[in-house]
């Protein structure tokens, strides 16, 4: 369980970093960040058996 949480956290951090590197405008980056964070939180909650 702990490994799954750690891997999910690292993947979210990596995707957020890659989004920052994309040459797109600020509004699109903000929307992408919010989507990635929401998906990450839902995944972490699945590992913690909330859902």
C-alpha positions in Angstrom: 0.0 0.0 0.0 2.8 2.4 0.9 4.6 1.7 -2.3 1.5 2.5 -4.3 1.0 5.8 -2.5 4.6 6.7 -3.1 4.5 5.8 -6.8 1.2 7.8 -7.3 2.7 10.8 -5.5 5.9 10.7 -7.6 3.9 10.3 -10.9 1.8 13.4 -10.0 4.9 15.4 -9.2 6.5 14.3 -12.5 3.4 15.2 -14.6 3.2 18.6 -12.9 6.8 19.2 -13.8 6.3 18.2 -17.4 3.2 20.5 -17.6 5.4 23.4 -16.5 7.8 22.6 -19.4 5.1 22.8 -22.1 5.0 25.9 -24.2 1.4 26.7 -23.7 -0.3 29.7 -22.1 -0.9 30.1 -18.4 -4.6 29.4 -18.4 -4.2 26.0 -20.1 -1.3 25.1 -17.7 -3.5 26.0 -14.7 -6.4 23.9 -16.0 -4.0 20.9 -16.6 -2.5 21.3 -13.1 -5.9 21.2 -11.5 -7.0 18.1 -13.5 -3.7 16.3 -12.6 -4.1 17.2 -8.9 -7.7 16.0 -8.8 -6.8 12.7 -10.5 -3.8 12.3 -8.0 -6.0 12.9 -5.0 -8.6 10.4 -6.2 -5.9 7.8 -6.8 -4.4 8.4 -3.3 -7.9 8.0 -1.8 -8.3 4.7 -3.6 -5.1 3.4 -2.1 -6.2 4.5 1.3 -9.5 2.6 0.6 -11.8 5.6 1.1 -13.6 4.8 -2.2 
